[in-house]
Amino acid sequence: MPWWASWVLTLFGVSSLWMAGAGRWWAWGLCIINECLWIWYAIATHQYGFIVGAIAYGTVNARHLHAGWQAVRAEQRAKIAPSST
């Protein structure tokens, strides 16, 4: 494993969180991908403690992704539904 791999994963994770914090709901999906990559890194480097953290973060990211998707669907339904006024 190259020495810079953890730096790339960290930059990808921070960038994903930054985009999610800026209101881009789909960025939570990138965060989940990042956690999958951390699990791969943990296995490749025999640092299995990272797996526990990646699962925990991935669970939180999945909840945020689901909530963001639900909000987008609600907005779409509101645009389609006829106005009651």
C-alpha positions in Angstrom: 0.0 0.0 0.0 1.5 3.4 -1.0 2.3 5.8 1.8 -0.1 8.4 0.3 -3.2 6.2 0.1 -4.5 7.3 3.5 -4.0 11.0 2.4 -6.1 10.4 -0.7 -8.8 8.7 1.3 -8.8 11.6 3.9 -9.0 14.2 1.2 -11.8 12.4 -0.5 -13.7 12.1 2.8 -13.2 15.7 3.8 -14.3 16.9 0.3 -17.4 14.7 0.4 -18.3 16.0 3.9 -17.8 19.6 2.7 -20.1 19.0 -0.2 -22.7 17.4 2.0 -22.5 20.3 4.4 -23.1 22.6 1.5 -26.5 21.0 1.0 -25.7 18.5 -1.7 -27.6 15.5 -0.5 -26.0 13.2 -3.0 -22.6 13.9 -1.4 -23.6 11.5 1.5 -23.4 8.8 -1.1 -19.8 9.8 -1.8 -19.1 9.6 2.0 -20.4 6.0 2.0 -18.1 5.1 -0.9 -15.3 6.7 1.1 -16.1 4.5 4.1 -16.0 1.4 1.8 -12.6 2.4 0.7 -11.5 2.8 4.3 -12.6 -0.8 4.9 -10.5 -1.9 2.0 -7.6 0.1 3.3 -8.0 -1.5 6.8 -8.0 -5.0 5.3 -5.0 -4.3 3.0 -2.9 -2.8 5.8 -4.1 -5.2 8.6 -5.4 -2.2 10.6 -8.8 -3.8 11.4 -9.8 -1.1 13.9 -10.6 1.2 11.0 -13.4 -1.2 10.0 -15.4 -0.4 13.1 -15.1 3.3 12.5 -15.9 3.0 8.9 -19.1 1.0 9.7 -20.1 3.6 12.3 -19.5 6.6 9.9 -21.1 4.7 7.0 -24.2 4.2 9.1 -24.5 7.9 9.9 -23.8 8.8 6.3 -26.5 6.3 5.1 -29.1 7.9 7.4 -28.2 11.4 6.1 -28.4 10.1 2.5 -31.8 8.7 3.1 -33.1 11.9 4.8 -31.7 14.0 1.9 -33.4 11.7 -0.7 -36.7 11.9 1.2 -36.5 15.7 1.2 -35.8 15.8 -2.6 -38.8 13.5 -3.2 -41.0 15.7 -1.0 -40.0 18.8 -3.0 -40.7 17.0 -6.2 -44.1 15.9 -5.0 -44.9 19.4 -3.9 -44.1 20.8 -7.3 -46.3 18.2 -9.0 -49.3 18.5 -6.6 -51.9 21.0 -7.6 -52.1 24.1 -5.4 -55.0 24.2 -2.9 -55.3 28.0 -3.0 
